[in-house]
């Protein structure tokens, strides 16, 4: 029930407003923000005004609010973003140059995948991810790779659902998904076939240091049936290069 802000700190209310945004809720009205953050409308109005003034949120002409650049800039200061992204970007450009397809760099953030960098391909393939977006791990290539190598408690949390279908091809059966994750560990890569968006398939590999998987590289194409070996080879070369270049 909205308006349940009694007893909550100001910080928790502000964080609830920021947490109201996700990959499927990029622009929200004030009423939607209040409801998703479980705040009264007057409280949400006051805090949102302060967030807009600071630059954490921006207000569009239609009255909706979106995440502001200043919040994203602050997020880029996180070590996982600054270190991995700065090292990986040259390899992403090489990967793009070799394939001319859309390429992604991503990390796990809780039970979601966070996209640190995206280079758009020359072909018309529907893409829902963008830099800074968070998507469910079970329905994306980079997400499946990261989920496959995640701690067992994270795996259990995701597999326990709910596994929301985004298309008719989304894997929503926990047993089948677990087998895919186990296969991704064995094979060293994961694929999706129109599981997040119709017309888009993906293949992804882990970026693995000697001690852990720190991220994933992925390519999105319209069809994997012919070019999977070539794309996998390019991804693996790039992932090994990133891993070796990490401090």
C-alpha positions in Angstrom: 0.0 0.0 0.0 1.4 3.4 -1.0 2.2 5.9 1.7 3.8 3.5 4.1 6.8 5.7 4.8 6.3 6.1 8.5 9.4 5.1 10.5 11.6 5.0 7.4 14.7 7.1 7.2 15.0 9.8 4.5 17.8 7.8 3.0 15.7 4.7 2.7 12.9 6.7 1.0 15.3 8.2 -1.5 16.8 4.8 -2.3 13.3 3.4 -2.7 12.6 6.1 -5.3 15.8 5.3 -7.2 15.1 1.6 -6.9 11.7 2.1 -8.6 13.4 2.2 -11.9 14.4 -0.9 -13.9 14.7 -2.1 -17.5 11.0 -2.1 -18.0 10.3 1.1 -16.0 12.6 3.7 -17.4 10.2 6.6 -17.2 7.7 7.0 -14.4 5.1 9.6 -13.4 5.2 11.0 -9.9 2.2 8.8 -8.9 4.0 5.7 -10.2 7.1 6.6 -8.4 5.2 7.1 -5.1 3.4 3.7 -5.6 6.5 1.7 -6.5 8.5 3.3 -3.7 5.6 2.8 -1.2 5.5 6.5 -0.3 2.8 9.1 0.1 2.4 11.4 -2.9 3.5 14.5 -0.9 6.6 12.8 0.4 7.5 11.5 -3.1 6.9 15.0 -4.6 9.3 16.6 -2.1 12.0 14.0 -2.5 11.7 13.8 -6.3 12.1 17.6 -6.5 15.3 17.4 -4.5 16.6 14.5 -6.7 15.8 16.6 -9.8 17.6 19.6 -8.4 20.7 17.5 -7.7 20.6 15.8 -11.1 19.8 12.2 -10.0 16.5 12.4 -11.9 15.3 14.5 -14.9 11.8 15.6 -15.6 10.6 15.4 -19.2 8.1 17.6 -21.0 5.4 15.0 -20.6 5.8 15.1 -16.8 7.5 11.8 -16.4 10.8 11.3 -14.6 13.9 9.4 -15.8 17.3 8.6 -14.2 19.6 11.5 -14.5 23.1 11.6 -15.9 24.6 12.5 -12.5 23.4 9.3 -11.0 24.9 7.3 -13.8 28.2 9.2 -13.5 28.4 8.3 -9.9 27.7 4.7 -10.6 30.6 4.6 -13.0 33.0 5.4 -10.1 32.3 1.9 -8.7 35.5 -0.2 -9.0 33.7 -3.0 -10.9 32.6 -0.4 -13.5 35.8 1.7 -13.7 38.3 -1.1 -13.7 36.6 -3.6 -15.9 35.0 -1.2 -18.3 38.1 0.8 -18.9 40.1 -2.4 -19.6 37.4 -4.0 -21.7 36.5 -1.2 -24.1 39.4 -1.6 -26.5 38.6 -5.3 -26.8 34.9 -4.5 -27.3 35.9 -2.3 -30.3 38.0 -5.1 -31.7 35.1 -7.5 -31.2 32.8 -5.2 -33.0 35.3 -4.6 -35.8 35.6 -8.4 -36.3 31.8 -9.1 -36.3 29.9 -5.8 -37.0 27.3 -7.2 -34.5 26.0 -5.7 -31.3 28.4 -6.5 -28.4 27.8 -6.2 -24.7 29.9 -6.0 -21.6 28.0 -6.9 -18.4 28.4 -7.8 -14.8 26.2 -9.4 -12.2 24.4 -7.1 -9.8 22.5 -9.1 -7.2 20.1 -11.3 -9.2 20.2 -9.1 -12.3 22.7 -8.4 -15.1 24.0 -4.8 -15.4 25.2 -3.6 -18.8 28.4 -1.6 -18.5 29.0 -1.0 -22.3 27.2 -1.7 -25.5 28.3 -1.2 -29.1 25.4 -1.3 -31.6 25.8 -3.5 -34.7 25.1 -2.5 -38.3 22.3 -5.0 -38.7 18.7 -4.4 -37.6 18.3 -6.6 -34.6 15.8 -5.6 -31.8 17.8 -4.8 -28.6 16.3 -3.8 -25.2 19.5 -3.5 -23.3 21.5 -0.2 -23.0 24.4 1.1 -21.0 23.3 1.1 -17.4 20.3 -1.0 -17.8 19.5 -4.0 -15.6 17.8 -7.1 -16.9 16.9 -10.6 -15.5 19.8 -13.0 -15.8 17.8 -16.0 -16.9 16.6 -14.5 -20.3 19.9 -12.9 -21.7 23.1 -14.5 -22.9 25.4 -12.5 -20.7 23.0 -13.0 -17.8 23.0 -16.8 -18.2 26.8 -16.9 -18.2 26.9 -14.9 -15.0 24.1 -16.8 -13.4 25.9 -20.1 -14.3 28.9 -19.0 -12.4 27.1 -17.2 -9.5 27.0 -18.5 -6.0 24.5 -21.2 -5.3 22.3 -19.0 -3.2 21.9 -16.6 -6.1 21.1 -19.4 -8.5 18.5 -20.7 -6.0 16.9 -17.3 -5.7 16.6 -16.9 -9.4 15.4 -20.5 -10.1 12.9 -20.1 -7.3 11.2 -17.5 -9.5 9.0 -16.2 -10.5 10.5 -16.7 -14.0 8.5 -14.1 -16.0 8.2 -14.9 -19.7 9.2 -12.0 -22.0 8.5 -14.0 -25.2 7.0 -17.4 -26.0 10.6 -18.7 -26.1 11.7 -17.6 -22.6 12.8 -20.5 -20.4 10.5 -20.5 -17.4 10.9 -24.1 -16.2 13.4 -24.1 -13.3 14.7 -27.6 -14.1 15.4 -26.8 -17.8 17.1 -23.5 -16.8 19.3 -25.2 -14.3 20.4 -27.8 -16.9 21.2 -24.9 -19.3 23.3 -23.2 -16.6 25.2 -26.4 -15.8 25.8 -26.8 -19.6 27.1 -23.2 -19.8 29.7 -24.0 -17.1 30.8 -27.1 -19.0 30.8 -25.6 -22.5 32.2 -22.2 -21.4 29.4 -20.2 -23.1 25.6 -19.6 -23.0 23.1 -18.9 -25.7 19.6 -17.5 -25.9 17.2 -17.8 -28.8 14.6 -15.0 -28.8 14.1 -15.3 -25.0 14.2 -11.6 -24.3 13.1 -10.1 -27.6 11.7 -11.8 -30.7 14.2 -11.6 -33.5 17.2 -11.4 -31.3 19.5 -14.3 -30.3 22.7 -14.1 -28.2 25.9 -15.9 -27.4 28.1 -15.0 -24.4 31.2 -16.1 -22.6 32.6 -15.4 -19.1 35.5 -13.0 -18.4 37.4 -15.3 -16.0 40.4 -14.5 -13.9 42.4 -17.2 -12.1 40.0 -16.9 -9.1 36.6 -15.8 -10.3 34.3 -14.7 -13.1 34.2 -10.9 -13.1 32.0 -10.3 -16.1 30.7 -11.4 -19.4 31.0 -10.5 -23.1 28.1 -11.2 -25.4 27.0 -10.7 -29.0 23.4 -10.3 -30.2 22.4 -11.4 -33.7 19.3 -12.4 -35.6 20.3 -16.0 -36.1 23.0 -18.2 -34.5 22.7 -21.3 -36.6 25.4 -20.4 -39.1 27.9 -18.2 -37.4 28.0 -19.5 -33.8 31.6 -21.0 -34.1 33.0 -17.8 -35.6 31.3 -15.6 -33.0 32.3 -17.8 -30.1 35.9 -17.8 -31.3 35.9 -14.0 -31.4 34.3 -13.7 -28.0 36.8 -16.1 -26.4 39.7 -14.2 -27.8 38.3 -10.9 -26.5 37.4 -12.3 -23.1 40.9 -13.8 -22.6 42.4 -10.5 -23.6 40.3 -8.6 -21.0 41.1 -11.1 -18.3 44.8 -10.8 -18.9 44.7 -7.0 -19.0 42.9 -6.6 -15.7 45.0 -5.3 -12.8 
